[in-house]
Amino acid sequence: MSNSIRGKTYTLCDDGGGSDGFYARLSAVADDVLDHGNPVDVLGQVVAMSRQKRLLKKIAGAPSDGTFASGLVHTLRMQFAGFTTAVAAHIAGLPLTQRWDRTLAASEEQYHLYMLEIELRNRLNIAPFRACDCRLAFLPHCLHDLGAQCRSAPRGEDYVCKGCSKACSINAVSKMLRRHGVRPYIWRTANLGSLFRRLKREGRRVGALGIACIPELVSGMRLCAGAGVPVVGIPLDANRCARWWGEFHPNSVNLRKLENLLGNDTLLSVHSPA
C-alpha cells in the first residue's frame, strides 16, 4: 500500500495512490455475495454478523465450514486483508479504556463486513435517494485543506464550505454535490435524528449522503436507515483525523465513486430490490 495516504487502521489506496482498485474489487465481491439471495436479506445477514466480534474472530481462525457466514468471512479476508493491515497493531496499542469503543476497537473482520455493508446499502438505496426532493450530504471536517484557514460558516442545517481554497477536498466535493442538486454540509452541530423528523413533518422526502471513515460511516448509515431515510455513502480513503492520530493529516475521497453515486446509472442494477 502507498504510504502517501496511510490510515491508522485501513488504507484504500494502492501503490498508484488511488482507490479505484479497491472499489472494483468491492463491486465484484458484492456481485458474488448477492448471488446468495435477496439484497435486503443479505444486507441483514451482513449487519447481524458484523455485531458479533468474538464469533467473527472464531470463524476467521478456523477453516471454512461451508456455511454462508464462514465462507463470507474467509472470502472478505482474502480480498481485503491488504487494505486493513494496520488494524491488529492499532487495537493492540489501545488503552484499556478504549478497548470497548465500537469505533476505535473494530476488528479486521468487522472492517471487511463494514466495507460490504456500505456497498450493499448504496445499491439498495441509490434509486430512492435520487428520487428524494430534499437530498443532504454530510461531509467530515477532516477533509478540508490543512494548509488553509477554513472559513466555513453555519448556514441552514449545519456548516457550509465557503470555497476559500482550490486545493480543499471539501470545496471540490461540495461543488460536485451542488451540480447534482444535493445540499452539502460540513457535519459539526446537526442532530440528524431531529433534523430528519422535522423535514418529514414538513412533507419533504429526505435522502442523505455521507462521507466518513469506515466505522463512522457505517454508524451514520445505520442511523439514517433507522430513521427511514434512504442513505448512500463513501468512505474516506483512510482514517487520518485527530480521533485516530491525535492530529489531522491530509486525506482524500474517491471523486469518481462519488460521481457514480450522484449521476451514473451503473448502480441501478438487477440487484436493486423489487
C-alpha positions in Angstrom: 0.0 0.0 0.0 1.1 3.6 -0.7 2.3 5.4 2.4 1.2 8.8 1.0 -2.3 8.2 2.3 -1.7 5.7 5.1 -4.6 5.4 7.6 -4.5 4.4 11.3 -6.4 1.1 10.6 -7.2 1.0 6.9 -5.9 2.3 3.6 -8.0 2.0 0.4 -5.3 3.5 -1.9 -2.9 1.2 -3.8 0.7 1.9 -4.7 -0.5 4.2 -7.5 -2.1 6.4 -4.9 -5.8 5.9 -5.9 -8.7 3.8 -4.6 -10.2 2.7 -7.9 -8.8 -0.8 -7.5 -10.5 -1.2 -4.1 -13.9 -0.2 -5.5 -13.6 -2.5 -8.5 -12.8 -5.4 -6.1 -15.6 -4.5 -3.7 -18.1 -4.3 -6.6 -17.1 -7.8 -7.8 -17.3 -9.3 -4.3 -20.8 -7.7 -3.8 -21.9 -9.2 -7.1 -20.8 -12.7 -5.9 -22.4 -12.3 -2.5 -25.7 -11.2 -3.9 -25.9 -14.5 -5.8 -26.8 -16.0 -2.4 -30.2 -14.3 -2.1 -32.3 -11.2 -1.9 -30.3 -8.0 -1.4 -32.3 -7.0 1.7 -31.8 -10.4 3.3 -28.1 -10.5 2.5 -27.7 -7.0 4.0 -29.4 -8.1 7.1 -27.1 -11.1 7.5 -24.0 -8.9 7.0 -25.2 -6.4 9.6 -26.0 -9.1 12.1 -22.6 -10.8 11.6 -20.7 -7.6 12.0 -22.1 -7.2 15.5 -20.6 -10.5 16.7 -17.0 -9.6 17.1 -16.0 -12.7 19.1 -17.8 -15.1 16.8 -16.1 -13.5 13.8 -12.7 -14.0 15.3 -13.5 -17.6 15.9 -14.8 -18.1 12.4 -11.7 -16.4 10.9 -9.4 -18.6 13.0 -11.0 -21.9 11.7 -11.1 -23.5 8.3 -14.2 -22.6 6.2 -17.0 -25.0 7.0 -19.2 -24.3 4.0 -21.7 -22.1 5.8 -22.6 -18.6 4.4 -21.0 -16.9 7.4 -17.8 -18.8 7.3 -17.5 -18.5 3.5 -18.1 -14.8 3.6 -15.6 -14.1 6.4 -12.9 -16.0 4.6 -13.7 -14.5 1.2 -13.6 -11.0 2.6 -10.3 -11.6 4.4 -8.8 -13.0 1.2 -10.0 -10.0 -0.9 -9.5 -7.1 1.6 -6.8 -8.0 4.2 -4.3 -6.0 2.2 -6.4 -2.8 2.9 -6.5 -3.4 6.7 -3.0 -4.5 7.6 -2.8 -1.9 10.5 -5.9 -2.9 12.4 -4.3 -5.5 14.7 -1.4 -3.2 15.7 -3.9 -0.4 16.4 -6.1 -2.5 18.6 -3.1 -3.9 20.5 -2.0 -0.3 21.2 -5.3 0.9 22.5 -5.5 1.7 26.3 -7.9 -0.5 28.2 -10.4 2.4 28.5 -10.8 2.4 24.7 -10.9 -1.4 24.1 -14.8 -1.3 24.3 -15.2 1.6 21.9 -17.0 0.1 18.9 -15.5 2.6 16.5 -11.9 2.6 17.7 -11.7 -1.1 18.5 -13.4 -2.5 15.4 -11.8 -5.8 14.4 -10.4 -6.6 11.0 -13.3 -8.9 10.2 -15.7 -6.1 11.1 -13.9 -3.7 8.8 -14.4 -6.1 5.9 -18.1 -6.6 6.7 -18.5 -2.8 7.0 -17.0 -2.4 3.5 -19.5 -4.8 2.1 -22.4 -3.2 4.1 -21.7 0.2 2.6 -21.7 -1.2 -0.9 -24.9 -3.1 -0.4 -26.7 -0.1 1.1 -25.6 2.0 -1.8 -27.0 -0.5 -4.3 -30.3 -0.7 -2.4 -30.7 3.0 -1.7 -29.4 4.7 -4.8 -32.7 4.9 -6.7 -34.7 6.0 -3.6 -32.0 8.6 -2.7 -32.1 10.1 -6.2 -35.9 10.3 -6.1 -35.9 12.4 -2.9 -36.8 16.1 -3.3 -34.5 17.0 -0.3 -31.1 15.5 -0.6 -28.5 16.4 2.0 -24.8 15.5 2.2 -22.8 15.5 5.4 -19.0 15.8 5.0 -16.2 15.4 7.5 -14.3 18.5 8.6 -11.1 16.5 8.4 -11.3 16.5 4.6 -10.5 20.3 4.4 -7.3 21.8 3.2 -4.9 21.7 6.2 -2.7 24.4 4.6 -5.5 27.0 4.6 -7.7 28.6 7.3 -11.1 27.0 6.9 -13.7 29.8 6.6 -16.8 27.5 6.7 -19.8 29.1 8.5 -23.2 27.9 9.8 -26.0 28.3 7.3 -29.2 26.3 7.1 -28.8 22.9 8.7 -25.1 23.0 9.6 -21.8 24.5 8.4 -21.2 25.1 4.7 -18.0 25.4 2.7 -17.1 28.9 1.5 -14.8 27.7 -1.3 -11.8 29.5 0.2 -9.2 27.1 -1.1 -9.0 25.5 -4.6 -6.9 22.7 -3.0 -9.6 21.8 -0.5 -11.4 18.5 -1.0 -14.5 19.7 0.8 -14.6 22.5 -1.8 -14.4 20.1 -4.7 -16.9 17.7 -3.2 -19.3 20.5 -2.4 -19.2 21.8 -5.9 -19.9 18.3 -7.3 -22.8 17.8 -4.9 -24.4 21.1 -5.8 -24.2 20.3 -9.5 -26.3 17.2 -8.8 -28.8 19.1 -6.6 -27.5 17.8 -3.3 -27.0 20.3 -0.5 -23.6 19.8 1.2 -22.9 20.4 4.8 -19.8 20.0 7.0 -21.2 17.9 9.8 -20.4 19.7 13.1 -23.6 20.5 15.0 -26.6 18.9 13.3 -28.6 16.3 15.2 -29.6 14.1 12.3 -32.5 12.3 14.1 -34.2 15.6 14.9 -33.4 17.1 11.5 -34.9 14.2 9.6 -38.1 14.2 11.8 -38.5 18.0 11.2 -38.1 17.7 7.5 -40.5 14.8 7.3 -43.1 16.7 9.3 -42.7 19.4 6.6 -43.6 16.9 4.0 -40.2 16.6 2.5 -38.8 13.3 1.0 -35.4 13.3 2.6 -32.3 11.4 1.3 -28.8 11.5 2.8 -25.3 11.1 1.6 -22.4 10.6 4.0 -18.6 10.7 3.8 -16.6 9.5 6.8 -14.1 6.9 7.9 -15.4 3.3 7.5 -16.7 2.6 11.1 -18.2 6.1 11.5 -19.8 6.0 8.0 -21.5 2.6 8.9 -22.8 4.0 12.1 -24.2 7.1 10.4 -25.8 5.0 7.6 -27.4 2.7 10.2 -28.8 5.8 12.0 -30.3 7.0 8.7 -31.8 3.6 7.9 -33.4 3.5 11.4 -35.0 6.9 10.6 -36.4 5.6 7.3 -34.1 7.9 5.3 -32.5 6.5 2.0 -28.8 6.8 2.6 -25.7 6.3 0.4 -22.1 6.9 1.4 -18.4 6.7 0.5 -15.7 6.0 3.0 -12.6 8.3 3.2 -9.6 6.7 1.6 -8.1 6.3 5.0 -8.8 7.3 8.6 -6.4 10.2 9.3 -8.2 12.6 11.7 -7.3 13.6 15.2 -9.5 11.0 16.8 -7.3 8.3 15.4 -3.9 10.0 15.3 -4.1 12.8 17.8 -3.7 15.3 15.0 -5.1 15.8 11.5 -3.4 14.5 8.3 -4.3 15.3 4.7 -7.0 12.9 3.4 -8.9 12.1 0.2 -12.1 10.5 -1.1 -12.7 8.9 -4.5 -14.4 11.5 -6.6 -15.1 9.0 -9.4 -17.1 6.9 -7.0 -18.9 10.0 -5.7 -19.8 10.9 -9.3 -21.1 7.4 -9.9 -23.4 7.6 -6.9 -24.7 11.0 -7.9 -25.2 10.6 -11.6 -24.1 7.3 -13.2 -26.7 4.6 -13.6 -24.2 1.8 -13.0 -25.6 1.1 -9.5 -29.2 0.9 -10.8 -28.6 -2.8 -11.4 -30.6 -6.0 -11.3 -29.5 -6.2 -7.6 -31.9 -3.3 -6.7 -34.9 -4.6 -4.7 -38.1 -5.3 -6.4 
